Structures are given as C-alpha cells and as structure tokens.
Amino acid sequence: MALHPVLGKLVRKRVVLASASPRRQEILTNVGLRFEVVPSWFKETLEKSSFAAPYEYAVETAKQKALEVANRMHVKHLRTPDVVIGADTIVSVDEQILEKPVDKQDAYRMLSRLNGKEHSVFTGVAIIHCRSKDNQLEMEITDFYEETKVKFSELSEELLWEYIHSGEPMDKAGGYGIQALGGMLVEYVHGDFLNVVGFPLNHFCKKLAELYYPPSKHNVQHKKYDSIPSVDTFENLSDGESESSNFTEHKVASKLDSSGMDSSAAVHTSGKSSAVRTGFTVPLENQNGVSQSPSKFPSKILELMDGFRASKALFVASKLKIFDHLKDKGPMKAVDIANDIGTSVCGTERLLDACASLGLLEKTPQGYSNTDSANTFLTSDGKYSLHGYIIHSNDHLWPLFTNLESAVKEGGRQNHRAFGKKADDLFKDYYHSQEVKQRFMAAMHSIAHLTARDVATAFDLSQFKSACDLGGCTGALAHELVQVYPNLKVTVFDLPEVIANISYFQPSGQHPAPVTFVSGDFFKDNLPEADLYILSRVLHDWPDEKIHVLLSKISAVCRPGSALLVAETVLDEQKTNPSVAVLQSLSMTEGKQRSGSEYKQLLEKYGFTDVQIKITGNLLDAVLCFKKSLSL
Ligand SMILES: O=c1[nH]cc([C@@H]2O[C@H](COP(=O)(O)OP(=O)(O)OP(=O)(O)O)[C@@H](O)[C@H]2O)c(=O)[nH]1
C-alpha cells in the first residue's frame, strides 16, 4: 500500500480530529497529517447491553463523537470541516467492556480483571466527510474497527498499586498505557500495537485508500441502514485533487437531533464487518425535524466575526498562566483559581467557561481542569509548548492586526501605530530588551520544535555530512536533524544576541549533540562551510533586495552538489491556501509568502536546480534544491 498518496488526499482538506487523546494526535501528527483538534463533547454513555458485540459499541461511540463535532462546528462554532475523524478505544474481557477508570479503585478493579489473562482492545473509528450546502450539513460516514489481543503477565498486588499510584491508568482504556509504564505489564500483543494506544493507523490508511481509490463498483459492499437508502458517493472523491465539494447529493431519511446525533443510527449496530463501507448524507434539521431556512445567518461569516474573541480568550488564559496553574492538579473551582492568580472571580469564571467552550478546558461539577491538549501545548514548560508563540501573538501580532485597516490603506507595517516605534527601532528592541528577545525566541522555538520532525524527514538527507541552519535560532531543527541523521554535523548560524540566549532552549538530559552554534549576520558575515544550507522561516520575512543578498551568498559558497533546504509554508498556485500563510501576509512585513512555482523560480535564479517541493501536512513544508554542477 502506498501510504503517502493516501494521506496526501487529506492535505488540502480541513481535517478535524474529534478527540482530546494526545496519543491519537501524536500518531496522526507523526505521519504528517495536518489537522485541527476539536475534542468531542459526546458523553460515552451509550447503553452497552444494547450492542451485540463490544466493537459495535466502540464504533458507535466513535461515530457519535465525530457527529457531535461535525454538527457543532457547522452550527455553533460555525465552520464546516471537510473531514472529521472520531475514535473510541475500549478493552473487552470476560464479555465486559472496560473504558477509562473513574478513580484508583476502578483502575484496580480493571487491572485485576486483566491480570494474567488475554483481553481484546477494540478501537472504533469514524471518518465523516462533511459539506455545507445551502446551510445544510451533508455527511458521509465511514466506520470500522480494529481488534488487538493483549496478554498481561501475572502481576502482584503491590505492582498493580504501584502502577496505579503512578497516575498513568486514569485516562487510558482498561486502565493501562501500553506505550509507557503499562508496557511492563504486557506479555504479548497480537495485532496492531497502535490500535491499543488509541488509533489503528494501518487500517485507517487502508480505509482512506478504499475511499479515495475505490475498487470497481461491483466490489463495493454497501451497508443498508433501516430507513436510509445506501448510497454510492465516494467515487467522486477518487479524483486526485477532489475536495469535499465533490460530494454527490443524496436525499436521506435520517434525522439529526439537536445535539447532532443521527437518531436512526444511535443505537443500532454499524459496520459488522470492518471492511464494510457506509455512506449517507444528512440534511441538518432542527429539533422539530423541520429543515432550517436556507436564509439563516451564514455560519462561516459568524465564525469569522467571532474568531477574535476566541483568540483573545486563549491569549489571556495563557498570559494569566491558567493552563500552568491547572497542570497536574485535580479540578479547581473558579474562585480558587481567581484567588491564586489574583483576578476577579466573575471575570475568571467567564474566561474559564469560554476556555471550556473552546475545548481548552474541561468543566465538571468538581471544577475546571486542563484537557490533554492544553497540558501538551498550552502549559509554558511542555516539550511541545506553544506558550511562547501565543504570548508573541498577543503582545506583538494582536496590536499590529488591530491596525490592519491602516495597513491595507497604506500598504505597510503598522509598528508606529501599534507600538509608537518604527519597524527598525522595534527590531533593535528585540535585541536590547531581554524579555522581548526571550519571548520572540520562545515563539520561534515553539514553531520550530513542532515542525522540526516533518521538515527533517521531508527528504532523505542522509547523503549530507554537514549542514548549516542559517537563522536557526534556538537550534530546534538542528537538534532534530542530528537525531534523524546521526552522521550529520549541524551548525546553527544566528545573530550574536540570539546565540547568547540559547541555553534555556537546549534539550536537557542528553549527551551533547553534534550541534554547534556560531554567531554572525547572514547578510554580512562569511557563512560557515556546509554541504547543506537550511533557511527555515527566513525567506518569507525579507524583501527581494535582502533575499538577493542572501541567496547570492549561499549560492556562492555552495559547491556543486551541495544543497539548500528551505522550510516555509508553500502556498497553492492560486495563493489562497493554506490560509495560515495567507493571513500571515497581512502582518505586512516587507517579505512575502510564495507558491511552489515561485520558490522554484526564485531558487533557479540563484543557480539551484532539481527543485523538489514536499507538502508535509504540518505548518512548514520543505523545498530542496541542489547547486548546479559546473557542467550543467
Ligand atoms: O494502551 C493504551 N490504551 C489506551 C490508551 C488511551 O486510552 C484512551 C481511550 O479513551 P477514549 O477512546 O474514550 O478517548 P479519550 O482519550 O477519552 O479521547 P476522546 O476525546 O477521543 O474521547 C485514549 O486516549 C487512548 O489513547 C493509551 O494511551 N494506551
């Protein structure tokens, strides 16, 4: 199975993972899928006894999780994704279904039941293709499940309790995490390991292959829902560039209740065979089953109108370090949080509720706690923390965007209006104010760290012995490169003011990696020698004259056969996607975002050839090119 083309089908789609599970996020991120995380609010309370087999429960729960998110995004958060992925992992032993333990006793009960025995882990997965047509949500649902058998060794009471006290069991199906300490309990695994961890990646890719490269009609089985005509719609998606707008329309009898549940599908079993493909479309209806007026407020626009409130809520919660405060703590009441951080109770409660509604916090009668994704990305000290970038967005980008109207009218940066200083003065500020410098570096570090693996592996770079990351800042990409290519020596070349502040960002507890930091100005100073030069998030920031200086210098020091790796978000040829890069342009730096063909043209102009572009599915894409050999 050719994996990449299959996942590539999702590259330009708005993909949403309807799951708070950090493991699922990691599994999908690791294969380069670009997606948003919108945890489902569907409560896992389906009546287990109404399912003939445990996997049917998992599949139905996965489906309801995904349906809830698809519907909420369409109606409430007012943006319709192209694809929503939901999953649910359960453990089945002695005809019992085990989910996540509610407390330590429950974990003990589960682990004792698994002790010394074989059990099955089922993950149900739902892939929903969505489309908004005349304000109606149309969906095609595909679901499947995967089973893995796991056997536990005979474990002593003492060991079980020690494991329970580690805290690991609490958010894991069956009360153990096979990928971490729980792996010590396991004697054997038969089947897909990642399925136990929470997402059957292999089966998922096969399912995508079925959907996007469908077999001929007579090979496809269609599941028949009681009152829903089975339909045959996925052929339209097989086109290489097809987007969700290629949906074929179908009339169906299924109804959605107000929470977005497909009531006809909520209890009955689905996908008896994991190979069965299901598909139907559902018009959005209100509680009375009456079609909503096509003239209702355009949801996409309302979402955009509201976007600034959501951003600011995230920024302020991050600034007040609410996610740090809740890290590793049980649920906390608003009043206690307010007292601890010195804010008003009523204001704090509103902010916490806003964060809960945005899926950043969980709210229960006991209080507020971090979601897994808040723990991973929003606390300030996490390995994958985006805290620095969020603070940079609040303190630097927000004031600039507040002056967007003037920026558009005048066609230039608005630093003088936003900060009372010219762009040049501000640039100096970066290097004179320790706080601003650290904040900026933390922002760059967050992004570099989260994208480094995809950039490093976009191409096979094992042929290179030395690399120089120009403007490599904290060395996040450099450290990733030496991990992936142990024979590669990487030099990070950046301004002295930057190099002086890198120590805080260096990986701890590791042997000194072959990363060297050299200070200098890439516009003025000699560049260190290397087989491979890297420009990550550099070109989009500078005007053509500066790029001319920089690329001429790199081209001059490159020997034939040496290469240049550019990491940027590559625009599509229309230059309207991905919107993250298009919106970034509104900062009105003197630089610009470029499409694939523009990068090719630019690099060829400076004597680089064989320009290859890899859309990674992450924030940064990769462009690799080689210095023309003399004979060419
Ligand atoms: O060995 C492991 N087994 C299971 C897990 C994790 O367990 C949970 C299963 O719970 P669920 O499917 O309900 O998913 P949630 O985490 O609640 O997130 P949703 O928002 O999707 O409901 C899942 O996180 C597995 O990853 C494990 O880590 N190791």
The ligand as an ORCA input file, in Angstrom:
! r2SCAN-3c Opt
* xyz 0 1
  O      -2.513      1.260     25.988
  C      -3.259      2.252     25.905
  N      -4.590      2.135     25.849
  C      -5.413      3.204     25.749
  C      -4.890      4.482     25.732
  C      -5.743      5.729     25.656
  O      -6.997      5.478     26.252
  C      -7.928      6.446     25.788
  C      -9.225      5.736     25.479
  O     -10.291      6.579     25.732
  P     -11.230      7.134     24.583
  O     -11.188      6.272     23.381
  O     -12.536      7.412     25.186
  O     -10.533      8.511     24.168
  P     -10.280      9.806     25.058
  O      -8.857      9.865     25.500
  O     -11.317      9.983     26.100
  O     -10.434     10.947     23.979
  P     -11.737     11.287     23.119
  O     -11.808     12.784     23.138
  O     -11.452     10.761     21.740
  O     -12.930     10.646     23.739
  C      -7.308      7.058     24.533
  O      -6.864      8.367     24.832
  C      -6.108      6.174     24.256
  O      -5.066      6.891     23.632
  C      -3.489      4.619     25.800
  O      -2.943      5.749     25.780
  N      -2.720      3.483     25.865
*
